[in-house]
Amino acid sequence: MTGFGRGTHTTPAWLANVEAAAVNRKQLEIVTNLPRSLQTLEVRLRQATLPHISRGRIQISVSMERPEGVASGEIRIDSSLAKSFESAFADLSLILGRALLPSPSDFIRQPGIITAAESAETDPELAWDAIAPALEQAIANLNSMRASEGRHLQADFLTRLGQLTAFTQIIADHAPSRPERQRDLLFKRLSDLNIPMEMDDDRLIRELALFADRCDISEEITRLQSHFAKFHEYIHSSESAGRSLDFLCQELFREFNTIGSKANDALIAQTVVQAKTELEKLREQIQNIE
């Protein structure tokens, strides 16, 4: 699910700003963006995020500032690079035949000429003291936004599950009459071929019994109803259920497929197609949730 969260925390040494952004993805992927001097904290940042999120592409961005009143370092000027930069403008003036002088903003934009250097090397442990609370706050805000989206998805899931239940009931109501229609069809074919046969003929009874056994879908209907009940249980659970629901969708799809191949009936086949279409829409959404 998508979402965004921001957190800040200040210690005597640092002010940390952490942003957490999430987009849909079936598996979990955590991408970190840390200052170069704090790259050693990447593993710790991932480990702190893992317990709170199980799916999606999560971008964690960290920026550090010195609190007000704390010396942030000194401004350093690379005089050699500055002179070479100005000399390049002089050479360019000769080439173009007109005077070109660099402006102050040109010097500022040129990397390496003017840099802000920390007065001391950044201590990762001191930085983590500020980052950890900010990260916790950012993830909490992120999950709050994702939970809001989840409530909307839950309502959509329940609506689609109701439609699947209705399709299943149509199939269950129609299936018992299938052997009777097969019997009438057999009699009509035999009559068209001028082959007389009594209703109590053993051959006819045996053929109908075999047909009824082949097209019996009572087990599939029972399993579908069990899966629906489990689906409701997972949807209303406070635990992460995305992967469990994804597995249930696969099982539902398998049961509907079996019904379609066994029923040998136009109405049931049409209902199965409608159910599988609805199920595919449901599964696409479920692959993104926690």
C-alpha positions, 0 to 999 in steps of 0.5 A: 500500500502507498503512504508517506510519513515524516519524523524529526528528533533533536539531540544536543548534537544533531537534528534528524529529519527522516522521511518514509515513503511507500509504494505498492509491491508484492514483496518487501524492498527497503531503499535507504538514502543516508548522508555519505558519512553515515552509510554505516548505519544502513543495516541498522536502519533496515533492521529498525524498519523490518518489524513494522512493514512486510510488503511494499517498496519503502524509501527511507531518506535521512538528512542531518542538521546541527541544532541551533547554537551548535557549531556546524563546522567551517567554510573551506575554499579550494584556492587552486580550483578557484584560480583554475576556474577563473583561468578557464574563463580567461581562456574562453574569453580568448576563444570567443573574442570577448571578455567573460568573467565568472560571477560569485554564483558561478564559484558557488555552483562549481563543486569543490571550490567552496565547501562546508566541512564538519569541525569533527568527523560525524560520530554514527552513534551520536547521529543514531540517537537522533535518527532512531526516534525520528525513524520511529515517528516517520514509520508510525505516520506512514503506517497510519496513512497506509491503515486508512487506505487499508480500511477502504480496501477492506470495504472493497474486499468485502463487497467482492467477497459478497459477489463471489459468495453469491456466484457460489450460491447460484452454482450450488442451487443449480448443480443438483438439477444437472443429472435430471437434465442429463436424463432428459437429454439421453431420452431425447437422443435415444428417441431421436434414434428410435431406440426405446428405453424404459426409465428403470433400465439398468443401463440408463440408471448406471449411466446417470449414476456415473454422470452424477458422480463425475459432475458432483461439485459438493466438495468444491462448494464446501471448500469454497464456503470454508475459504470464504469464512477464512477470508473474513477471518483474515480481513478482520484480523489485526495481524498482517494477512496479505500473503495468507489472503493471496494464498486463499485467492489461489485456492479459490481460483483452483476450486472455481476451475475444478467446478467449471471442468466438472459441471458440464453445464452452460449456466455453471460455466458462465457463472464460473467465468464471472466469479474468476473475473471478480476473483482476479480483480480481488487478487490484484488488490490483495497482492499489495496489502500487508 
